[in-house]
């Protein structure tokens, strides 16, 4: 997706991020989870931290690096929330 398309979904994504990353203890951690998700959605061959941070208007390589590599969080609640949302969406289709 192009940056404008991803930014246009920001409101919808914020609800998703709040649900999926809601188990993270701090708001800034949740924020960087959302930023990371938007970076993954953007066009571009490389989905590593530096290129994603450069493509995002609010990208911060250091903060994204910490979110991905150093944040001690349990991925199970995030995965469970994402699975639940996917099932809800497929039930509506």
N, C-alpha and C positions, 0 to 999 in steps of 0.2 A: 504494500500500500504506500501511497505517497504521504508525505508529512501532513498535508492539508486534510486528507481523508482520516488519518489517525487522530489528528487534533479534533476533527469534527465528531469523533466518537468518544471524546474525553469524558463527557457526562455519563454516558452509558458505561464506559470502562471504570469510572470511579465507583459505581455500585458493585461491579464485579470485583474490583480490587479490594473494596471494603469487606466483601464476603470472603474472598479467597485468602487475603493476607490479614484478615481481622484477628487472627491468633497471634500475630507478632506483637510484642509488648509495647513498642513505641510507635508513635505516629510517623516519625521520620523513616522508620523501617518500612512501614506500609507505603509511604510515599515513593520510596525508591523501588519497591516492588512494582508499583504502577508504572514508573518510569522504565524499568527493565522490560515490562510487558509491552509497552508502546514501542520500545526499541526493537523487540523481536518482530513486531508487526510491520515495521518499516521495510521498504524495498532496500535491497543491498545484499550482495553476496556474503559479506562477512558479518556474522552475528556475534562477534566477540565484543568485549566491553568498549574498547577504544573507538571503533567505527560507529557503534551504536550511540555512544555519548556524543560524538561529533555530529551525528545526524539529528539529535534531539535539541530543541531550543533550551530546555532546562536540563540537558545532560551534564553530568559531572562524572568524569571517569573514576575518580577516587571513590566517590560515594557508591557508584554502581559496582565497582570492584569489591568494596566491603560487603555490599548486599549479597553478591553472588558467592564470594569466596570465604568471607570471614564471619558472617552473621551466624551465630549459633541458634538455629531455629529448626524445629521439627517439621519436615515437609508433609507429614501425614495429614494434619488439619487442612492445609492448603489444597492438597490433592483430593481430599474428601469433599471439600467445598466445590472445587472445580468439577468433580465427577457429578455431584448432586445437580449443579447448574446445567451440565450437559444433558443429563437425564430429563430434567424439567423441560429443556428446549426441545428434545426429541419427542417428548410426550405431546407437545403442542403442535408438532408438524404433522 
